[in-house]
Structure formats: structure tokens, C-alpha cells
Amino acid sequence: MEKREKTSIKNWAEDDRPREKLMLKGRESLSNAELLAVLLGSGNRDESAVELSQRILQSVDNSLNKLGRCSVSDLVSSFRGIGEAKAVTIISALELGRRRKAEPTSERQVIKNSSCIYEAMQGLADLDHEELWILLLDKSLSVQRKWRAFSGGVDMTIFDVRLVMKELLSSLSSAVVMVHNHPSGRKVPSEQDKNITQKLKDACEIFNIKMLDHVIIVNNDYFSFSDEGLL
């Protein structure tokens, strides 16, 4: 089989090169593969940086969330032309993006529905371990604070509803939202998820605190207890 000759990015028209294209037309004009190629800087002997980037994205179904869960060894072992330095650059850039999504905005977020919760906490989809977060809301349903209650797995034996209630009462919260992720990608709640939800809801009712929802985040999707009539 005849080997295809690689077309170097240097031979492209200037406004088609990723770096130059960004400078001339703005960052929004670049595809995901082109943005990834800027990070890589170069490809391998048979592929340009853009072609290599396209192949990397195809391997994760063009999902940046899935790419964000790849390790250095995953990238180095799977793609010729990706060494540790390039793999670390990719992972660092995606982690910055995840942290940017999770960073509080100057204006308080108002929780109107489950999609607002997903938008506020979708960075959890990038994690390879379970985390459970509590959103403390005021009377206008604005987020006062996001509190990570557990990391590494949510277990009924370690879920202490008293600690959650202490946070809610000390902040004078009027409502609460529970959010956690399923790294497995399975968005259907487990019996344990249902038990934890009911446990917190019962405790909140004693103090007239409204439990608005429990949202499970997976990849580009989510499950809402409220939407499904489980609250």
C-alpha cells in the first residue's frame, strides 16, 4: 500500500493555518481539531498536527469530556507523535477548561430548573471518580455557595446528613440541591442514590428547607430526580 504524503501545515494558505487563523479570524473560527493542533505544535512523520488532532478526537467520539478523562499514558501509548510533554499540555489545557466552568461568576447563579443545575456543575462529567456537591440556595434560589460534601465515592455509611444540615442551617439557606456524577456513564440512579436523596429531603423538611433536586451528571447528559417525579 502506497504511503500518503503528509501535507505540512507550513504549506497551507496563511489564513488556513490554525495559529494564523486564530490571529486573523478569532478563536471562534477554529474547530476543536485546530485548537488541539495549536497545543500540539507539530504532528508526526505521516500526519500534520491537525490530522493527528482529528484522529485523537475521533478516538473519543469527538467528545472533549471523554478526552478530558484520558491519562498521559493513554495518549502516549495510543498516538505516534504524542510524547509525555504533548500529553501533559493537552491534559493541562482541558483541566483549565474544567476549572473555568466550575469557577463562580461575579453574579450569583439562579437555579430555575434542572438544566441550570447541569450548567452550573457540568464540570463533574470530566472526573474519573465520584464527587457529591451541595448547592446552598437563598430565598431567591440564587447559589450562595457550592460545597463538596464527598469525593471518591458516595457511600451511605459515610454520608452524614447532620454535616449537610449544619452547613444549611449555619448559612441560613432556604433551599438545597444535591449533585453528583457517575463516571461509569450510567445516569440511572442506584438504590443508594435514592436512599441518600430521601434521607436529606426528610431532614430538610423538619427545618422547612426546600430540597429542589438531586442531579446525576454523566458525560453530556444528566438525570434529575425532580424532573422524573422522584422528589
N, CA, C and O of each residue as an XYZ file, in Angstrom:
924
protein
N       0.855     -1.199      0.000
C       0.000      0.000      0.000
C       0.888      1.246      0.000
O       1.805      1.368      0.812
N       0.604      2.157     -0.913
C       1.448      3.354     -1.036
C       1.172      4.315      0.102
O       0.017      4.633      0.387
N       2.215      4.772      0.746
C       2.069      5.682      1.889
C       1.684      7.072      1.403
O       2.290      7.593      0.466
N       0.679      7.676      2.034
C       0.228      9.008      1.662
C       1.230     10.051      2.136
O       1.722      9.997      3.262
N       1.517     10.988      1.262
C       2.473     12.037      1.629
C       1.799     13.069      2.514
O       0.717     13.564      2.201
N       2.440     13.380      3.602
C       1.886     14.352      4.543
C       1.985     15.756      3.963
O       3.006     16.133      3.388
N       0.904     16.528      4.122
C       0.912     17.935      3.722
C       1.201     18.767      4.957
O       0.389     18.809      5.881
N       2.338     19.423      4.983
C       2.716     20.214      6.140
C       1.826     21.440      6.267
O       1.425     22.044      5.272
N       1.524     21.796      7.513
C       0.732     22.997      7.755
C       1.431     24.231      7.207
O       0.788     25.207      6.823
N       2.765     24.171      7.177
C       3.531     25.314      6.667
C       3.213     25.602      5.206
O       3.395     26.725      4.737
N       2.734     24.575      4.479
C       2.424     24.747      3.061
C       0.992     25.201      2.819
O       0.600     25.434      1.675
N       0.206     25.328      3.886
C      -1.175     25.782      3.730
C      -1.210     27.293      3.503
O      -0.247     28.003      3.794
N      -2.339     27.767      2.978
C      -2.547     29.213      2.892
C      -2.497     29.779      4.304
O      -2.959     29.141      5.250
N      -1.939     30.968      4.446
C      -1.682     31.518      5.778
C      -2.931     31.571      6.642
O      -2.869     31.280      7.837
N      -4.097     31.950      6.039
C      -5.296     32.087      6.864
C      -5.978     30.750      7.149
O      -7.021     30.714      7.802
N      -5.387     29.638      6.658
C      -5.890     28.306      6.981
C      -5.046     27.624      8.062
O      -5.442     26.586      8.593
N      -3.889     28.202      8.388
C      -3.063     27.639      9.447
C      -3.702     27.975     10.794
O      -4.130     29.110     11.001
N      -3.773     27.007     11.715
C      -4.505     27.260     12.970
C      -4.070     28.505     13.728
O      -4.918     29.297     14.140
N      -2.762     28.698     13.925
C      -2.310     29.863     14.693
C      -2.672     31.157     13.980
O      -3.219     32.085     14.576
N      -2.354     31.199     12.679
C      -2.628     32.409     11.902
C      -4.131     32.658     11.777
O      -4.594     33.798     11.800
N      -4.877     31.563     11.644
C      -6.335     31.674     11.534
C      -6.915     32.279     12.808
O      -7.822     33.109     12.746
N      -6.396     31.866     13.956
C      -6.858     32.418     15.217
C      -6.561     33.908     15.292
O      -7.405     34.691     15.726
N      -5.359     34.301     14.866
C      -4.966     35.714     14.915
C      -5.808     36.558     13.968
O      -6.172     37.689     14.290
N      -6.117     35.998     12.788
C      -6.817     36.766     11.761
C      -8.329     36.777     11.954
O      -8.985     37.797     11.742
N      -8.882     35.617     12.363
C     -10.335     35.470     12.375
C     -10.930     35.275     13.769
O     -12.151     35.271     13.929
N     -10.070     35.114     14.779
C     -10.572     34.914     16.129
C     -10.655     33.447     16.510
O     -10.720     32.571     15.647
N     -10.652     33.190     17.797
C     -10.619     31.817     18.299
C     -11.863     31.022     17.943
O     -11.810     29.799     17.812
N     -13.015     31.736     17.781
C     -14.267     31.038     17.472
C     -14.230     30.387     16.099
O     -15.011     29.475     15.826
N     -13.328     30.844     15.228
C     -13.277     30.313     13.862
C     -12.585     28.952     13.782
O     -12.686     28.274     12.760
N     -11.886     28.543     14.838
C     -11.142     27.283     14.822
C     -12.014     26.124     15.268
O     -12.809     26.246     16.199
N     -11.851     24.998     14.587
C     -12.530     23.773     15.007
C     -11.809     23.213     16.234
O     -10.723     23.672     16.584
N     -12.417     22.222     16.882
C     -11.764     21.585     18.024
C     -10.425     20.976     17.631
O      -9.456     21.045     18.386
N     -10.378     20.377     16.437
C      -9.126     19.768     15.969
C      -8.053     20.823     15.757
O      -6.882     20.591     16.060
N      -8.441     21.973     15.242
C      -7.469     23.045     15.016
C      -6.962     23.617     16.331
O      -5.775     23.917     16.459
N      -7.849     23.770     17.308
C      -7.418     24.249     18.623
C      -6.452     23.255     19.274
O      -5.460     23.647     19.889
N      -6.760     21.969     19.129
C      -5.886     20.935     19.669
C      -4.537     20.949     18.954
O      -3.498     20.721     19.574
N      -4.558     21.217     17.651
C      -3.316     21.276     16.873
C      -2.422     22.419     17.330
O      -1.197     22.300     17.306
N      -3.028     23.526     17.747
C      -2.240     24.643     18.282
C      -1.482     24.195     19.523
O      -0.324     24.566     19.719
N      -2.137     23.395     20.361
C      -1.477     22.885     21.563
C      -0.340     21.927     21.206
O       0.729     21.967     21.816
N      -0.576     21.070     20.217
C       0.431     20.077     19.836
C       1.653     20.721     19.178
O       2.791     20.333     19.442
N       1.401     21.704     18.322
C       2.517     22.378     17.653
C       3.027     21.640     16.428
O       3.420     22.272     15.448
N       3.029     20.320     16.465
C       3.508     19.525     15.327
C       2.845     18.158     15.369
O       2.321     17.737     16.400
N       2.875     17.474     14.238
C       2.299     16.142     14.165
C       3.383     15.079     14.214
O       4.289     15.143     15.044
N       3.287     14.095     13.315
C       4.336     13.085     13.210
C       4.794     12.994     11.761
O       4.443     13.857     10.957
N       5.555     11.987     11.413
C       6.139     11.915     10.077
C       5.085     11.774      8.985
O       5.312     12.171      7.842
N       3.939     11.212      9.334
C       2.911     10.956      8.330
C       1.676     11.836      8.450
O       0.830     11.840      7.556
N       1.563     12.586      9.551
C       0.365     13.399      9.772
C       0.738     14.799     10.225
O       1.687     14.994     10.986
N      -0.032     15.774      9.739
C       0.135     17.135     10.260
C      -0.469     17.183     11.654
O      -1.131     16.237     12.080
N      -0.243     18.285     12.367
C      -0.803     18.429     13.710
C      -2.328     18.377     13.678
O      -2.953     17.826     14.584
N      -2.928     18.954     12.628
C      -4.391     18.947     12.514
C      -4.896     17.525     12.259
O      -5.881     17.102     12.865
N      -4.237     16.793     11.377
C      -4.661     15.420     11.089
C      -4.529     14.524     12.322
O      -5.402     13.702     12.602
N      -3.442     14.694     13.041
C      -3.259     13.929     14.275
C      -4.334     14.294     15.284
O      -4.876     13.422     15.964
N      -4.643     15.573     15.382
C      -5.680     16.038     16.305
C      -7.047     15.466     15.931
O      -7.823     15.076     16.803
N      -7.334     15.418     14.636
C      -8.603     14.853     14.183
C      -8.709     13.385     14.583
O      -9.772     12.923     14.998
N      -7.607     12.659     14.457
C      -7.612     11.239     14.793
C      -7.777     11.034     16.305
O      -8.464     10.112     16.745
N      -7.137     11.906     17.090
C      -7.287     11.832     18.547
C      -8.748     12.053     18.934
O      -9.295     11.317     19.755
N      -9.369     13.058     18.347
C     -10.762     13.358     18.667
C     -11.702     12.254     18.202
O     -12.667     11.927     18.893
N     -11.426     11.680     17.039
C     -12.251     10.573     16.551
C     -12.215      9.382     17.501
O     -13.203      8.660     17.640
N     -11.068      9.180     18.154
C     -10.912      8.036     19.064
C     -11.777      8.175     20.320
O     -12.047      7.187     21.003
N     -12.208      9.402     20.620
C     -13.072      9.640     21.790
C     -14.443     10.142     21.350
O     -15.130     10.846     22.090
N     -14.832      9.764     20.121
C     -16.148     10.131     19.582
C     -16.344     11.638     19.527
O     -17.457     12.142     19.679
N     -15.230     12.356     19.306
C     -15.254     13.822     19.218
C     -15.813     14.479     20.478
O     -16.396     15.561     20.425
N     -15.625     13.810     21.597
C     -16.107     14.336     22.881
C     -14.936     14.892     23.697
O     -14.022     14.154     24.067
N     -14.972     16.180     23.970
C     -13.931     16.782     24.797
C     -14.015     16.279     26.235
O     -13.002     16.216     26.932
N     -15.215     15.922     26.679
C     -15.358     15.356     28.026
C     -14.606     14.032     28.137
O     -13.911     13.787     29.122
N     -14.750     13.179     27.116
C     -14.035     11.898     27.122
C     -12.533     12.122     27.017
O     -11.755     11.437     27.681
N     -12.123     13.070     26.190
C     -10.697     13.373     26.060
C     -10.140     13.857     27.395
O      -9.000     13.552     27.747
N     -10.943     14.607     28.127
C     -10.517     15.126     29.422
C     -10.276     14.046     30.451
O      -9.602     14.282     31.453
N     -10.822     12.851     30.215
C     -10.618     11.746     31.156
C      -9.444     10.855     30.764
O      -9.129      9.901     31.475
N      -8.794     11.156     29.638
C      -7.621     10.373     29.221
C      -6.424     10.722     30.111
O      -6.277     11.854     30.570
N      -5.589      9.732     30.336
C      -4.369      9.942     31.113
C      -3.199     10.185     30.182
O      -3.316     10.017     28.968
N      -2.076     10.578     30.747
C      -0.856     10.764     29.948
C      -0.492      9.464     29.242
O      -0.181      9.474     28.051
N      -0.527      8.363     29.951
C      -0.160      7.076     29.347
C      -1.132      6.676     28.243
O      -0.720      6.065     27.257
N      -2.424      7.011     28.390
C      -3.405      6.720     27.340
C      -3.001      7.390     26.029
O      -3.004      6.757     24.973
N      -2.657      8.661     26.105
C      -2.326      9.432     24.905
C      -0.987      9.000     24.310
O      -0.859      8.848     23.095
N       0.002      8.806     25.171
C       1.338      8.443     24.683
C       1.327      7.073     24.014
O       1.968      6.878     22.981
N       0.605      6.128     24.599
C       0.610      4.766     24.065
C      -0.265      4.604     22.830
O      -0.080      3.658     22.064
N      -1.205      5.504     22.626
C      -2.170      5.339     21.535
C      -1.829      6.113     20.272
O      -2.323      5.771     19.198
N      -0.999      7.148     20.369
C      -0.795      8.022     19.222
C       0.680      8.328     18.984
O       1.362      8.900     19.835
N       1.149      7.933     17.817
C       2.532      8.240     17.443
C       2.662      9.750     17.241
O       1.840     10.371     16.568
N       3.679     10.315     17.817
C       3.863     11.761     17.742
C       3.421     12.467     19.003
O       3.623     13.672     19.151
N       2.808     11.710     19.926
C       2.410     12.280     21.220
C       3.336     11.730     22.300
O       3.239     10.568     22.692
N       4.228     12.583     22.766
C       5.095     12.214     23.878
C       4.512     12.744     25.174
O       3.417     13.304     25.195
N       5.249     12.562     26.240
C       4.741     12.993     27.540
C       4.476     14.492     27.591
O       3.481     14.927     28.170
N       5.362     15.285     26.989
C       5.208     16.745     27.040
C       3.915     17.191     26.365
O       3.187     18.027     26.902
N       3.627     16.630     25.179
C       2.395     16.999     24.474
C       1.167     16.484     25.212
O       0.147     17.170     25.277
N       1.260     15.286     25.765
C       0.136     14.727     26.513
C      -0.177     15.587     27.732
O      -1.342     15.854     28.029
N       0.862     16.015     28.430
C       0.666     16.880     29.609
C       0.051     18.211     29.195
O      -0.797     18.746     29.909
N       0.465     18.752     28.054
C      -0.094     20.009     27.559
C      -1.589     19.872     27.289
O      -2.368     20.748     27.664
N      -1.997     18.773     26.638
C      -3.409     18.538     26.340
C      -4.218     18.436     27.635
O      -5.250     19.088     27.790
N      -3.730     17.608     28.557
C      -4.458     17.376     29.807
C      -4.544     18.653     30.634
O      -5.573     18.929     31.250
N      -3.466     19.431     30.647
C      -3.464     20.692     31.405
C      -4.476     21.680     30.842
O      -5.184     22.349     31.594
N      -4.544     21.771     29.500
C      -5.481     22.703     28.865
C      -6.929     22.319     29.171
O      -7.760     23.181     29.457
N      -7.221     21.022     29.110
C      -8.578     20.559     29.385
C      -8.945     20.741     30.862
O     -10.094     21.038     31.189
N      -7.972     20.565     31.740
C      -8.229     20.770     33.168
C      -8.505     22.251     33.460
O      -9.362     22.575     34.282
N      -7.776     23.142     32.785
C      -8.060     24.572     32.944
C      -9.486     24.888     32.501
O     -10.193     25.663     33.146
N      -9.897     24.273     31.385
C     -11.258     24.474     30.904
C     -12.286     23.986     31.904
O     -13.308     24.636     32.123
N     -12.011     22.818     32.522
C     -12.930     22.276     33.519
C     -13.026     23.202     34.723
O     -14.117     23.449     35.237
N     -11.882     23.712     35.172
C     -11.885     24.604     36.334
C     -12.571     25.929     36.008
O     -13.208     26.533     36.871
N     -12.439     26.371     34.774
C     -13.099     27.615     34.369
C     -14.610     27.457     34.445
O     -15.311     28.369     34.884
N     -15.120     26.292     34.013
C     -16.559     26.045     34.085
C     -17.050     26.028     35.522
O     -18.169     26.448     35.817
N     -16.194     25.534     36.414
C     -16.596     25.398     37.823
C     -16.414     26.683     38.614
O     -16.933     26.800     39.724
N     -15.689     27.645     38.065
C     -15.386     28.873     38.798
C     -16.626     29.734     38.958
O     -17.365     29.931     37.993
N     -16.866     30.247     40.147
C     -18.050     31.083     40.359
C     -17.999     32.349     39.514
O     -16.936     32.942     39.334
N     -19.149     32.758     39.000
C     -19.213     34.009     38.255
C     -19.416     35.160     39.238
O     -19.725     34.946     40.410
N     -19.235     36.389     38.739
C     -19.393     37.555     39.609
C     -20.850     37.706     40.050
O     -21.121     38.218     41.136
N     -21.788     37.260     39.207
C     -23.199     37.294     39.567
C     -23.609     35.914     40.063
O     -23.161     34.898     39.533
N     -24.451     35.884     41.067
C     -24.920     34.616     41.602
C     -25.806     33.893     40.587
O     -26.650     34.500     39.928
N     -25.589     32.589     40.483
C     -26.413     31.784     39.595
C     -27.769     31.529     40.242
O     -27.854     31.226     41.432
N     -28.816     31.654     39.452
C     -30.172     31.376     39.924
C     -30.593     30.015     39.384
O     -30.500     29.763     38.183
N     -31.050     29.152     40.259
C     -31.463     27.805     39.870
C     -32.951     27.818     39.537
O     -33.795     27.832     40.433
N     -33.265     27.815     38.245
C     -34.656     27.841     37.800
C     -35.177     26.444     37.478
O     -36.368     26.167     37.624
N     -34.264     25.558     37.035
C     -34.669     24.208     36.646
C     -33.439     23.308     36.631
O     -32.341     23.736     36.988
N     -33.632     22.061     36.217
C     -32.529     21.097     36.241
C     -31.416     21.456     35.259
O     -30.249     21.158     35.513
N     -31.763     22.086     34.153
C     -30.724     22.452     33.182
C     -29.781     23.514     33.758
O     -28.601     23.551     33.410
N     -30.299     24.372     34.635
C     -29.448     25.360     35.310
C     -28.451     24.659     36.230
O     -27.295     25.070     36.341
N     -28.914     23.598     36.886
C     -28.038     22.831     37.780
C     -26.946     22.157     36.966
O     -25.773     22.179     37.340
N     -27.344     21.557     35.848
C     -26.371     20.885     34.979
C     -25.331     21.877     34.465
O     -24.134     21.587     34.453
N     -25.797     23.042     34.042
C     -24.880     24.069     33.529
C     -23.889     24.508     34.604
O     -22.715     24.748     34.320
N     -24.375     24.609     35.843
C     -23.517     25.070     36.939
C     -22.486     24.021     37.349
O     -21.416     24.369     37.850
N     -22.799     22.729     37.139
C     -21.957     21.663     37.678
C     -21.489     20.664     36.631
O     -21.046     19.574     36.992
N     -21.571     20.998     35.343
C     -21.245     20.029     34.308
C     -19.769     19.641     34.284
O     -19.400     18.651     33.653
N     -18.920     20.414     34.968
C     -17.508     20.041     35.055
C     -17.295     18.704     35.753
O     -16.241     18.088     35.590
N     -18.281     18.242     36.531
C     -18.174     16.944     37.194
C     -18.090     15.808     36.185
O     -17.582     14.732     36.501
N     -18.584     16.038     34.979
C     -18.577     14.983     33.957
C     -17.160     14.588     33.566
O     -16.944     13.485     33.063
N     -16.195     15.468     33.790
C     -14.807     15.196     33.395
C     -14.053     14.345     34.410
O     -12.959     13.864     34.112
N     -14.607     14.151     35.592
C     -13.893     13.447     36.649
C     -13.963     11.935     36.464
O     -14.945     11.403     35.946
N     -12.893     11.247     36.902
C     -12.876      9.786     36.818
C     -13.218      9.146     38.163
O     -13.046      7.940     38.340
N     -13.700      9.948     39.105
C     -14.142      9.450     40.402
C     -15.419     10.191     40.798
O     -15.709     11.261     40.264
N     -16.167      9.630     41.717
C     -17.422     10.253     42.139
C     -17.175     11.392     43.127
O     -16.324     11.301     44.012
N     -17.942     12.463     42.951
C     -17.972     13.551     43.923
C     -19.428     13.941     44.151
O     -20.238     13.920     43.224
N     -19.751     14.298     45.395
C     -21.093     14.764     45.728
C     -20.999     16.209     46.213
O     -20.245     16.520     47.135
N     -21.770     17.077     45.582
C     -21.755     18.504     45.912
C     -23.141     18.936     46.402
O     -24.168     18.399     45.989
N     -23.126     19.905     47.281
C     -24.347     20.511     47.798
C     -24.364     21.982     47.370
O     -23.404     22.714     47.609
N     -25.456     22.407     46.741
C     -25.637     23.814     46.384
C     -26.559     24.440     47.419
O     -27.702     24.015     47.581
N     -26.061     25.442     48.111
C     -26.836     26.125     49.140
C     -27.482     27.366     48.517
O     -26.792     28.227     47.971
N     -28.806     27.446     48.604
C     -29.547     28.497     47.916
C     -30.258     29.413     48.908
O     -30.640     28.995     50.001
N     -30.427     30.683     48.497
C     -31.180     31.620     49.327
C     -32.650     31.643     48.902
O     -33.068     30.797     48.112
N     -33.433     32.581     49.403
C     -34.865     32.630     49.118
C     -35.177     32.850     47.652
O     -36.213     32.403     47.160
N     -34.280     33.543     46.945
C     -34.485     33.793     45.513
C     -33.933     32.665     44.650
O     -33.905     32.765     43.423
N     -33.496     31.594     45.303
C     -32.914     30.411     44.642
C     -31.588     30.726     43.949
O     -31.202     30.068     42.982
N     -30.902     31.744     44.462
C     -29.551     32.051     43.992
C     -28.551     31.185     44.772
O     -28.748     30.905     45.954
N     -27.492     30.773     44.098
C     -26.493     29.922     44.736
C     -25.637     30.757     45.677
O     -24.890     31.634     45.242
N     -25.753     30.473     46.979
C     -24.911     31.142     47.960
C     -23.509     30.544     47.972
O     -22.505     31.251     48.066
N     -23.478     29.216     47.872
C     -22.195     28.516     47.949
C     -22.331     27.115     47.377
O     -23.387     26.488     47.463
N     -21.233     26.636     46.787
C     -21.154     25.249     46.340
C     -20.202     24.523     47.299
O     -19.067     24.952     47.511
N     -20.678     23.439     47.863
C     -19.895     22.724     48.870
C     -19.698     21.272     48.453
O     -20.666     20.542     48.237
N     -18.433     20.859     48.342
C     -18.147     19.472     48.020
C     -18.244     18.657     49.298
O     -17.400     18.773     50.186
N     -19.275     17.836     49.384
C     -19.530     17.073     50.602
C     -18.681     15.812     50.667
O     -18.201     15.441     51.738
N     -18.489     15.139     49.508
C     -17.710     13.907     49.481
C     -16.963     13.791     48.164
O     -17.392     14.327     47.142
N     -15.854     13.094     48.199
C     -15.062     12.829     46.996
C     -14.553     11.399     47.062
O     -14.118     10.930     48.114
N     -14.610     10.710     45.924
C     -14.093      9.360     45.865
C     -15.150      8.290     45.941
O     -14.830      7.102     45.913
N     -16.412      8.684     46.038
C     -17.497      7.709     46.106
C     -18.478      8.068     47.195
O     -18.087      8.467     48.292
N     -19.745      7.927     46.893
C     -20.785      8.275     47.855
C     -21.303      6.991     48.488
O     -21.935      6.172     47.821
N     -21.034      6.822     49.763
C     -21.382      5.608     50.492
C     -22.337      5.975     51.623
O     -22.087      6.917     52.374
N     -23.433      5.225     51.741
C     -24.407      5.501     52.807
C     -23.763      5.482     54.193
O     -24.206      6.188     55.100
N     -22.730      4.682     54.348
C     -22.104      4.557     55.668
C     -21.319      5.808     56.045
O     -21.085      6.055     57.228
N     -20.904      6.605     55.047
C     -20.146      7.816     55.347
C     -20.954      9.089     55.074
O     -20.506     10.193     55.386
N     -22.150      8.926     54.488
C     -22.996     10.089     54.238
C     -23.665     10.495     55.544
O     -24.590      9.828     56.008
N     -23.206     11.564     56.119
C     -23.735     12.043     57.405
C     -24.620     13.261     57.140
O     -24.120     14.363     56.915
N     -25.919     13.056     57.168
C     -26.847     14.132     56.858
C     -26.715     15.281     57.856
O     -27.082     16.414     57.542
N     -26.197     15.005     59.049
C     -26.033     16.055     60.058
C     -25.033     17.115     59.593
O     -25.212     18.305     59.852
N     -23.973     16.666     58.901
C     -22.979     17.621     58.401
C     -23.579     18.531     57.336
O     -23.294     19.727     57.286
N     -24.417     17.939     56.485
C     -25.068     18.734     55.444
C     -26.023     19.741     56.085
O     -26.048     20.909     55.699
N     -26.800     19.291     57.054
C     -27.753     20.182     57.708
C     -27.040     21.297     58.467
O     -27.532     22.423     58.529
N     -25.890     20.986     59.040
C     -25.111     22.011     59.739
C     -24.733     23.132     58.780
O     -24.830     24.310     59.123
N     -24.296     22.757     57.563
C     -23.940     23.765     56.557
C     -25.164     24.583     56.149
O     -25.095     25.806     56.030
N     -26.284     23.893     55.938
C     -27.500     24.583     55.513
C     -28.006     25.555     56.577
O     -28.403     26.678     56.266
N     -27.990     25.115     57.830
C     -28.516     25.944     58.916
C     -27.594     27.115     59.235
O     -28.056     28.222     59.512
N     -26.280     26.861     59.194
C     -25.337     27.943     59.519
C     -25.343     29.038     58.450
O     -25.045     30.197     58.738
N     -25.681     28.661     57.221
C     -25.722     29.661     56.136
C     -27.121     30.229     55.937
O     -27.343     31.055     55.051
N     -28.084     29.774     56.782
C     -29.483     30.213     56.692
C     -30.054     29.968     55.293
O     -30.789     30.800     54.760
N     -29.714     28.838     54.713
C     -30.181     28.507     53.363
C     -31.680     28.221     53.366
O     -32.218     27.662     54.321
N     -32.338     28.613     52.286
C     -33.773     28.373     52.141
C     -34.071     27.146     51.284
O     -35.158     26.573     51.355
N     -33.084     26.752     50.472
C     -33.271     25.604     49.591
C     -31.925     24.946     49.332
O     -30.868     25.530     49.574
N     -31.990     23.718     48.836
C     -30.761     22.960     48.613
C     -30.891     22.094     47.372
O     -31.980     21.639     47.023
N     -29.768     21.877     46.719
C     -29.686     20.971     45.574
C     -28.517     20.033     45.808
O     -27.434     20.464     46.204
N     -28.737     18.753     45.562
C     -27.658     17.764     45.635
C     -27.247     17.400     44.217
O     -28.096     17.210     43.346
N     -25.933     17.305     43.986
C     -25.416     16.956     42.661
C     -24.270     15.971     42.817
O     -23.387     16.175     43.650
N     -24.273     14.908     42.027
C     -23.086     14.067     41.973
C     -22.954     13.465     40.580
O     -23.879     13.540     39.771
N     -21.814     12.876     40.311
C     -21.522     12.345     38.978
C     -21.416     10.827     39.009
O     -21.146     10.230     40.052
N     -21.632     10.217     37.858
C     -21.412      8.792     37.657
C     -20.341      8.627     36.575
O     -20.668      8.695     35.390
N     -19.090      8.415     36.939
C     -18.029      8.247     35.936
C     -18.285      7.076     34.984
O     -17.747      7.046     33.877
N     -19.088      6.136     35.405
C     -19.400      4.976     34.557
C     -20.218      5.363     33.338
O     -20.277      4.611     32.365
N     -20.856      6.542     33.380
C     -21.696      6.964     32.266
C     -23.144      6.517     32.408
O     -23.983      6.872     31.580
N     -23.445      5.751     33.437
C     -24.813      5.262     33.649
C     -25.574      6.294     34.488
O     -25.246      6.533     35.650
N     -26.590      6.896     33.877
C     -27.245      8.013     34.577
C     -28.415      7.583     35.458
O     -28.932      8.390     36.231
N     -28.833      6.341     35.356
C     -29.939      5.874     36.198
C     -29.485      5.815     37.652
O     -28.427      5.252     37.936
N     -30.256      6.382     38.582
C     -29.842      6.383     39.992
C     -29.870      4.992     40.604
O     -30.729      4.175     40.273
N     -28.934      4.733     41.491
C     -28.905      3.467     42.218
C     -29.855      3.559     43.408
O     -30.360      4.635     43.730
N     -30.090      2.430     44.051
C     -30.915      2.449     45.258
C     -30.266      3.304     46.341
O     -30.946      3.969     47.123
N     -28.933      3.271     46.370
C     -28.206      4.091     47.340
C     -28.426      5.572     47.059
O     -28.600      6.362     47.987
N     -28.418      5.954     45.777
C     -28.685      7.343     45.402
C     -30.073      7.763     45.890
O     -30.254      8.859     46.421
N     -31.042      6.878     45.700
C     -32.416      7.171     46.120
C     -32.512      7.299     47.645
O     -33.204      8.177     48.160
N     -31.812      6.416     48.354
C     -31.851      6.448     49.817
C     -31.236      7.725     50.374
O     -31.778      8.334     51.296
N     -30.090      8.130     49.801
C     -29.426      9.356     50.248
C     -30.318     10.569     49.999
O     -30.413     11.469     50.833
N     -30.965     10.576     48.842
C     -31.861     11.684     48.490
C     -33.006     11.795     49.491
O     -33.303     12.882     49.985
N     -33.640     10.681     49.783
C     -34.767     10.682     50.713
C     -34.326     11.095     52.109
O     -35.040     11.814     52.808
N     -33.155     10.639     52.504
C     -32.621     10.948     53.826
C     -32.439     12.454     54.003
O     -32.806     13.008     55.039
N     -31.865     13.124     52.983
C     -31.658     14.567     53.069
C     -32.984     15.312     52.967
O     -33.199     16.299     53.672
N     -33.871     14.846     52.095
C     -35.174     15.500     51.947
C     -35.944     15.484     53.267
O     -36.520     16.498     53.661
N     -35.957     14.332     53.953
C     -36.670     14.214     55.233
C     -36.095     15.173     56.279
O     -36.838     15.795     57.038
N     -34.760     15.284     56.307
C     -34.120     16.180     57.280
C     -34.434     17.639     56.969
O     -34.657     18.436     57.879
N     -34.451     17.987     55.687
C     -34.726     19.372     55.281
C     -36.156     19.781     55.637
O     -36.400     20.928     56.011
N     -37.086     18.856     55.523
C     -38.493     19.175     55.806
C     -38.699     19.585     57.261
O     -39.581     20.389     57.564
N     -37.898     19.041     58.147
C     -38.012     19.390     59.570
C     -37.740     20.874     59.791
O     -38.356     21.509     60.647
N     -36.809     21.416     59.007
C     -36.403     22.818     59.175
C     -36.974     23.722     58.076
O     -36.518     24.850     57.890
N     -37.970     23.216     57.358
C     -38.634     23.998     56.310
C     -37.652     24.475     55.230
O     -37.776     25.583     54.708
N     -36.686     23.624     54.909
C     -35.752     23.900     53.817
C     -36.193     23.079     52.615
O     -36.394     21.870     52.728
N     -36.343     23.716     51.482
C     -36.830     23.051     50.276
C     -35.695     22.314     49.567
O     -34.688     22.923     49.206
N     -35.857     21.008     49.367
C     -34.903     20.275     48.544
C     -35.420     20.299     47.112
O     -36.401     19.634     46.778
N     -34.740     21.080     46.267
C     -35.226     21.289     44.907
C     -34.971     20.108     43.988
O     -35.829     19.738     43.186
N     -33.788     19.517     44.105
C     -33.446     18.473     43.137
C     -32.208     17.712     43.571
O     -31.441     18.170     44.419
N     -32.031     16.564     42.987
C     -30.783     15.805     43.039
C     -30.474     15.450     41.597
O     -31.233     14.724     40.954
N     -29.370     15.955     41.094
C     -29.000     15.754     39.694
C     -27.764     14.872     39.605
O     -26.766     15.105     40.287
N     -27.847     13.851     38.750
C     -26.705     12.969     38.479
C     -26.157     13.343     37.111
O     -26.881     13.321     36.116
N     -24.873     13.686     37.067
C     -24.254     14.144     35.825
C     -23.417     13.039     35.201
O     -22.605     12.405     35.874
N     -23.624     12.814     33.903
C     -22.841     11.830     33.147
C     -22.540     12.396     31.764
O     -23.451     12.803     31.043
N     -21.262     12.422     31.395
C     -20.851     12.883     30.065
C     -21.604     14.148     29.666
O     -21.497     15.171     30.342
N     -22.376     14.085     28.558
C     -23.120     15.257     28.105
C     -24.602     15.163     28.451
O     -25.444     15.696     27.728
N     -24.917     14.500     29.533
C     -26.310     14.280     29.893
C     -26.455     14.304     31.420
O     -25.463     14.372     32.147
N     -27.690     14.248     31.886
C     -27.915     14.234     33.330
C     -29.268     13.608     33.637
O     -30.132     13.480     32.769
N     -29.424     13.222     34.902
C     -30.689     12.696     35.415
C     -31.150     13.604     36.539
O     -30.378     13.922     37.444
N     -32.403     14.022     36.484
C     -32.972     14.902     37.517
C     -34.050     14.163     38.296
O     -35.031     13.701     37.712
N     -33.879     14.046     39.604
C     -34.902     13.438     40.452
C     -36.203     14.221     40.369
O     -37.284     13.633     40.351
N     -36.103     15.546     40.319
C     -37.288     16.384     40.269
C     -38.041     16.190     38.957
O     -39.262     16.028     38.960
N     -37.326     16.206     37.843
C     -37.956     16.042     36.536
C     -38.646     14.683     36.418
O     -39.671     14.554     35.749
N     -38.076     13.676     37.070
C     -38.621     12.321     36.977
C     -39.653     12.007     38.048
O     -40.101     10.867     38.170
N     -40.037     13.037     38.839
C     -41.060     12.868     39.846
C     -40.633     12.027     41.049
O     -41.462     11.377     41.685
N     -39.330     12.044     41.358
C     -38.816     11.253     42.471
C     -38.578     12.076     43.720
O     -38.019     11.573     44.695
N     -38.993     13.336     43.706
C     -38.860     14.198     44.883
C     -40.244     14.697     45.326
O     -40.349     15.439     46.303
